[in-house]
Amino acid sequence: MDIKKILSQQIKVEQLDQEKIYALLEVSPRENMGDLSLPCFSFAKDLHKSPIEIAQSIVKEIKNNKYVADVQVLNGYVNFYLNKEVFINGILTEVDENLDNYGKNNYGKEKLACIEYSSINVAKNPHVGHLSSTVFGECYARLHQNFGYTVKRLNYLGDYGTQFGKMITAYQKWGDKKEVEKEGVDALQKLYIKANIECDKDEAFLDECRQTFLKLEKGDKEIKALFEWFVKLSIDEAKQIYSKLGIDFDDWRGEAYYAQFNNETIELLKRKGLAHEDKGALIVDLKSYDLGVAIVEQTSGASLYATRDISALLKRYDEYKYDKFVYVTAIQQKQYFKQLFKIGELLGCDFMDKVHHTTYGMISVPEGKISSRKGAVALIKDLFNASIKKAKEVLIDKGTISEDMDKLSQEIGVSALVFDALRTTSSKDSVFDLQSAINFDGETGPYLQYTYARCCSILRNWKNSDANLTEKQCSNLQNSSAIEKQDFNSKNSATEKQCCGSQEVIFTEQQKCGDKKFANIEFKLLGESAWNIVKLIQKFPSVLEGAFNDYEPCYIARFAIDLAGEFNKYYNENRIITEDILLTETRVEFTKIIKTILGKCLYFLVMSAPEKM
């Protein structure tokens, strides 16, 4: 039920565009300005009237409208005070009847979306930059599924280049198989750091590493076997991280796979007249598009990252025939992807309108920006461990008793990190602060999880309550004799009045105890503070749509914080489980709706939803 759409359709003043009215209607910034406001200033030029005159004409049009309790003009604004009874009944009935699918859309039905994200580097520990890519990408994947798409998740491995010559050479010189088997990527990371230090000191060692990589490219069996072992170790360890986030990938092919098509790609670029030699290298000149120059082959004849990306761009569409492809990377790669997409256009790829690039800002820790080459890294696994440890300490301090404290600590600690990454505008850089992230008060992940768990607790208490009579019990009681009712009441802690709300109630199909319908429910049963929650609930589908269209998970994060805040306020002002069965079931069902929508938010934000905290 779209409040703005209903109101905009009611305003039929001559020459006013209803689509423009819909776009301009906004939630009033202050309570004394009603529930929704319509600024009339932008209409003044077209209608040759003052904003106040236009506002007054709208007021005349909207009088005696069942959706509006009152409407007032204030300084060129039309302020609408909505009929809460009508809207609450309409919105909650609509949501309750289709709760599991509320917010879903079939826009992408029978369409395929490929999302490339995370993109870890083989033989290196994933750092916090990969965490951003992973959770942003997974959020987009889940949103696409919500909008009807079939989704393929692609993890484009960084598994190609001279660094692997360094890694393999270092292992051949200083490596120990047992140590690598025991320590995994940590051991490989140490070798890589040592190799980089040696390369900086000794040019001959760097040349040796280059030669090792050339052997790998040519398929040397011994070197290829080492490389494949390193890849397996890296993927296995990465999967341990992904399992904590509930993520799995469909496609793990990286640069090494697409490098086999490089010669074909280079020939195509030449044939199309796009690539030409410049100082021994092969380039694509994009200066006329204000995109500089893209190098696609080095003077040595070796390919570059861009070459492999062009190959992947071409081959993936051949394979998947997708309807949409989304690359998720740090904002620093924005210019690079503009070059890539322009090359695709110039090659005549007729699918480039299906390809998109979305970015996120960089995350740093208090020690400074992330740098992986020399080992000064903020590793995901270290951040996870620190966050989980902190969460456990906070739970113990709060006196929380859990059957599985380790599991709960992991759910809270990991989700706190994820929420901290997604809560701000995607293009902004941020600094991760463990102390503020693991906080059960304020705009944090644990606060959302705690509110969700509170909803679950209310529903459990109601389920286990003596007052929770089944519909069958209530229906049987209604049709029973006076003696049977007396006998029933003597055995149960509820009277007929508690079950039915009143001795005089005449039951309809929608008003039977336990039917959980909101049609014709009096607003006073929910309480005055429910109104702000209902207004948020009706916005949920548009919040998801905005996050989907704009690639902004923060829309969902802000919505979730607002919903949690309003529910906690409601909880503090209203008893939910009471002696009155009709009032209780109405508020319990209201809580179920809030719990379900908040749970959906946690899902889209790649967070766990613990039912007990």
C-alpha positions, -999 to 999 in steps of 0.1 A, spaced: 0 0 0 18 31 -13 6 61 8 22 86 -16 6 70 -46 -28 70 -31 -25 107 -21 -10 118 -54 -40 102 -72 -64 121 -50 -50 154 -60 -66 163 -93 -59 200 -96 -58 212 -132 -24 212 -149 -7 195 -119 14 165 -130 5 135 -107 40 120 -113 56 152 -101 32 153 -71 43 118 -62 80 127 -65 76 158 -43 55 143 -15 78 138 14 77 126 50 71 157 71 102 168 90 83 178 121 52 164 138 34 198 136 36 196 98 15 164 96 25 130 82 33 140 46 41 174 31 38 186 -5 59 217 -13 41 237 -40 70 261 -50 80 242 -82 44 244 -95 43 282 -93 60 290 -126 37 266 -147 5 277 -131 14 314 -127 2 314 -91 18 317 -58 27 285 -39 2 294 -12 -26 298 -38 -18 264 -53 -16 248 -18 -51 262 -10 -66 248 -42 -52 214 -33 -67 216 1 -102 222 -14 -97 192 -37 -86 169 -9 -115 177 16 -138 148 27 -112 122 17 -113 90 36 -75 87 36 -69 122 51 -80 132 86 -69 168 82 -50 189 56 -35 224 63 -15 250 44 17 264 58 39 288 39 34 271 5 33 236 19 3 213 20 5 192 52 -15 160 53 -26 144 85 -34 109 75 -64 88 87 -44 64 108 -72 39 111 -76 35 74 -39 33 66 -30 10 94 -58 -14 85 -48 -13 48 -11 -15 52 -10 -42 79 -36 -64 62 -16 -62 30 16 -71 47 2 -98 69 -15 -116 40 18 -119 21 44 -115 48 71 -139 36 71 -122 1 67 -86 13 92 -65 -5 98 -91 -33 94 -82 -70 95 -103 -101 113 -77 -122 141 -100 -130 121 -132 -136 137 -156 -160 167 -133 -162 203 -141 -152 226 -118 -133 263 -124 -128 279 -106 -99 317 -105 -97 330 -97 -62 355 -106 -34 382 -114 -60 408 -127 -36 445 -131 -44 459 -166 -44 486 -173 -18 477 -141 1 455 -137 31 423 -118 23 424 -83 39 397 -59 50 395 -45 15 383 -79 4 357 -79 32 341 -48 17 340 -63 -18 326 -95 -4 298 -81 17 288 -54 -9 288 -80 -36 268 -105 -16 242 -78 -7 238 -70 -44 235 -108 -52 207 -112 -26 189 -81 -38 190 -94 -73 175 -127 -62 148 -107 -43 139 -90 -75 135 -123 -94 169 -128 -110 188 -161 -111 222 -151 -97 256 -165 -105 283 -155 -79 318 -151 -95 350 -149 -75 376 -137 -100 409 -149 -85 440 -129 -87 461 -159 -98 484 -145 -125 515 -124 -129 551 -121 -118 541 -123 -81 535 -160 -86 570 -163 -101 581 -147 -68 560 -171 -47 571 -203 -65 608 -192 -66 607 -184 -29 591 -218 -21 617 -236 -42 645 -218 -23 632 -215 12 599 -234 15 590 -264 36 561 -286 25 552 -297 60 552 -261 72 530 -250 43 506 -279 49 504 -269 86 502 -231 83 486 -228 48 484 -193 34 502 -178 64 533 -197 53 529 -187 17 524 -151 28 557 -151 47 575 -165 16 559 -138 -6 571 -110 18 606 -125 19 606 -127 -19 597 -90 -23 624 -79 1 649 -100 -18 637 -86 -52 642 -50 -39 678 -59 -30 688 -82 -59 678 -76 -96 691 -110 -105 666 -126 -81 638 -106 -97 648 -118 -131 648 -154 -118 612 -149 -105 602 -135 -140 617 -166 -156 598 -189 -132 565 -172 -142 573 -176 -179 578 -213 -172 544 -214 -155 528 -197 -185 544 -223 -208 530 -252 -187 561 -265 -169 547 -295 -150 566 -291 -117 559 -253 -115 522 -258 -125 517 -284 -98 530 -260 -72 508 -233 -85 477 -255 -84 485 -265 -49 488 -228 -38 454 -221 -55 437 -250 -36 452 -239 -3 440 -203 -9 404 -213 -19 401 -237 10 411 -210 35 389 -184 19 359 -207 21 363 -208 59 359 -170 59 329 -172 35 312 -198 56 311 -174 85 292 -150 62 269 -176 47 284 -171 12 293 -196 -15 305 -189 -51 295 -206 -83 325 -197 -104 361 -195 -91 379 -189 -124 404 -161 -123 430 -144 -144 450 -176 -152 419 -192 -168 412 -162 -191 449 -157 -199 447 -186 -224 425 -164 -246 449 -134 -246 464 -141 -281 429 -143 -295 420 -110 -277 451 -92 -290 444 -103 -326 409 -91 -323 420 -57 -310 445 -54 -339 419 -65 -365 395 -39 -353 422 -12 -356 422 -5 -318 456 -17 -308 489 -3 -321 525 -3 -310 539 25 -289 575 24 -277 575 -14 -280 543 -19 -260 508 -25 -275 483 1 -265 447 11 -270 445 49 -273 414 63 -256 425 99 -252 398 111 -276 373 98 -250 392 115 -222 402 80 -209 439 81 -215 458 50 -228 452 14 -220 483 -9 -223 473 -44 -234 508 -59 -240 541 -51 -224 573 -46 -244 583 -81 -234 552 -95 -250 536 -103 -216 499 -96 -211 485 -73 -185 456 -73 -161 436 -53 -188 442 -79 -214 429 -107 -192 399 -86 -183 390 -80 -219 393 -117 -225 370 -124 -196 345 -98 -207 342 -115 -241 342 -151 -230 318 -147 -201 290 -134 -222 296 -162 -247 292 -187 -218 265 -172 -196 244 -151 -221 236 -130 -190 210 -103 -188 231 -83 -163 267 -84 -152 279 -64 -122 315 -58 -112 320 -48 -76 354 -31 -68 370 -3 -48 363 32 -61 400 35 -72 392 13 -101 365 35 -116 387 50 -143 400 15 -152 365 1 -157 356 31 -179 385 21 -201 374 -15 -201 338 -8 -210 348 17 -238 371 -10 -253 341 -34 -252 320 -8 -270 347 -1 -296 350 -39 -302 313 -38 -311 301 -59 -282 263 -56 -283 259 -66 -247 277 -37 -230 244 -21 -219 241 -52 -197 274 -46 -179 277 -24 -148 304 -13 -124 297 -3 -88 322 8 -63 328 11 -26 351 33 -5 382 21 12 382 9 48 411 15 70 419 5 106 432 30 132 468 21 123 464 34 87 455 25 52 458 -11 41 490 -22 23 496 -59 14 530 -59 -4 552 -57 27 529 -75 51 514 -45 68 478 -58 65 446 -58 83 436 -94 76 399 -105 76 406 -135 98 424 -113 124 396 -88 124 370 -116 128 389 -131 157 393 -97 175 356 -89 169 344 -123 181 365 -120 212 352 -86 219 316 -97 214 321 -125 239 335 -101 265 305 -78 261 281 -107 264 297 -119 296 297 -84 310 260 -81 302 253 -114 320 242 -132 289 238 -169 293 238 -189 261 239 -227 254 265 -219 227 283 -188 237 310 -193 210 284 -195 182 265 -164 195 298 -145 198 307 -153 162 273 -143 150 275 -109 168 312 -103 161 312 -110 124 279 -92 118 292 -62 136 321 -59 111 297 -64 82 272 -38 93 300 -13 99 311 -18 63 276 -14 48 260 13 70 275 43 52 272 56 17 291 31 -5 314 57 -21 327 70 13 359 59 30 356 47 66 377 38 96 367 6 114 366 10 152 361 -23 170 351 -6 203 321 13 188 311 -16 164 306 -41 192 280 -20 210 245 -30 219 233 6 219 232 30 190 235 25 153 253 -8 153 249 -44 141 245 -58 176 217 -34 183 198 -47 153 204 -83 163 194 -76 199 161 -60 187 155 -90 164 161 -114 193 137 -93 215 110 -98 189 117 -136 189 115 -136 227 81 -120 227 68 -145 202 83 -174 222 67 -161 254 33 -158 237 36 -193 223 43 -207 257 18 -185 275 -13 -199 291 -33 -171 275 -23 -183 240 -54 -202 231 -56 -218 197 -83 -207 172 -99 -241 177 -101 -236 214 -117 -202 210 -141 -213 183 -151 -243 204 -156 -221 234 -178 -197 215 -202 -226 206 -202 -243 240 -229 -243 266 -226 -222 297 -216 -253 318 -189 -263 292 -176 -227 293 -175 -228 331 -156 -261 330 -132 -248 304 -125 -217 325 -119 -237 356 -92 -257 337 -76 -227 319 -62 -194 330 -83 -175 305 -120 -164 306 -143 -162 276 -138 -124 278 -101 -129 275 -105 -153 246 -130 -132 227 -122 -97 239 -158 -92 250 -189 -112 260 -208 -94 233 -184 -100 204 -200 -115 173 -173 -134 155 -166 -130 118 -141 -150 98 -116 -122 101 -122 -115 138 -120 -151 153 -93 -154 179 -61 -166 164 -70 -155 128 -44 -128 129 -60 -104 105 -58 -66 108 -89 -57 88 -112 -36 109 -89 -37 139 -92 -6 160 -60 15 161 -62 18 199 -54 -20 201 -20 -13 187 -13 19 205 -5 54 193 33 47 190 26 20 164 19 47 138 55 55 131 63 18 127 35 13 102 47 43 81 82 26 81 68 -8 72 50 6 41 83 21 29 101 -12 30 96 -23 -6 107 11 -19 138 9 4 148 -24 -12 141 -10 -47 163 21 -40 191 -1 -26 188 -23 -57 187 5 -83 214 27 -66 237 -1 -53 234 14 -18 231 -11 10 232 18 34 195 25 26 186 -9 42 210 -3 71 194 31 79 159 17 75 167 -12 99 181 12 125 150 34 123 127 3 125 146 -11 155 145 23 172 108 27 168 100 -9 179 121 -5 210 102 27 218 69 9 212 80 -20 234 88 4 263 55 22 259 31 -8 254 25 -41 270 24 -67 243 12 -98 262 -17 -88 283 -49 -104 298 -69 -93 268 -66 -119 242 -77 -98 212 -54 -69 222 -25 -94 228 -29 -113 195 -31 -80 176 2 -68 192 18 -102 189 10 -103 152 23 -68 148 56 -79 165 58 -109 141 56 -85 111 83 -63 126 105 -93 134 101 -107 98 109 -74 81 139 -68 105 151 -103 97 149 -96 60 171 -65 66 197 -86 84 196 -111 55 202 -84 29 229 -69 50 247 -103 52 242 -105 89 232 -133 112 198 -132 129 202 -149 164 169 -156 180 183 -155 215 208 -130 230 
